[in-house]
Amino acid sequence: MPALNDLLLFTSAAFIMNLSPGPSNFYVMARTLSQGTSAGLAAVLGLATGSLLPSLQTKSCRQTVADKTATLIRTNQRIRSK
């Protein structure tokens, strides 16, 4: 268990980083102010989709690697047992 001082420092830093807006927030605000609510919502949808797809691809790739690794291990064990 980390020391209480370290835990408080980490929690404070994480809280401050969550409060500060990033470039995506500024992009959505700029689109909304300049082109209206529908453009802002489209920007939000695009950013959310852009964040979700790489995560799904990573999960899919990990599953494929895990399946292939299990197959290779079983094949290797069969070869060694002969």
Contacts in CASP RR format, 6 or more apart in sequence:
PFRMAT RR
TARGET T0000
AUTHOR 0000-0000-0000
METHOD contacts of the structure
MODEL  1
MPALNDLLLFTSAAFIMNLSPGPSNFYVMARTLSQGTSAGLAAVLGLATG
SLLPSLQTKSCRQTVADKTATLIRTNQRIRSK
2 10 0 8 1.000
24 47 0 8 1.000
27 43 0 8 1.000
27 47 0 8 1.000
28 40 0 8 1.000
28 43 0 8 1.000
28 44 0 8 1.000
28 47 0 8 1.000
31 39 0 8 1.000
31 40 0 8 1.000
31 42 0 8 1.000
31 43 0 8 1.000
32 39 0 8 1.000
32 40 0 8 1.000
32 43 0 8 1.000
END
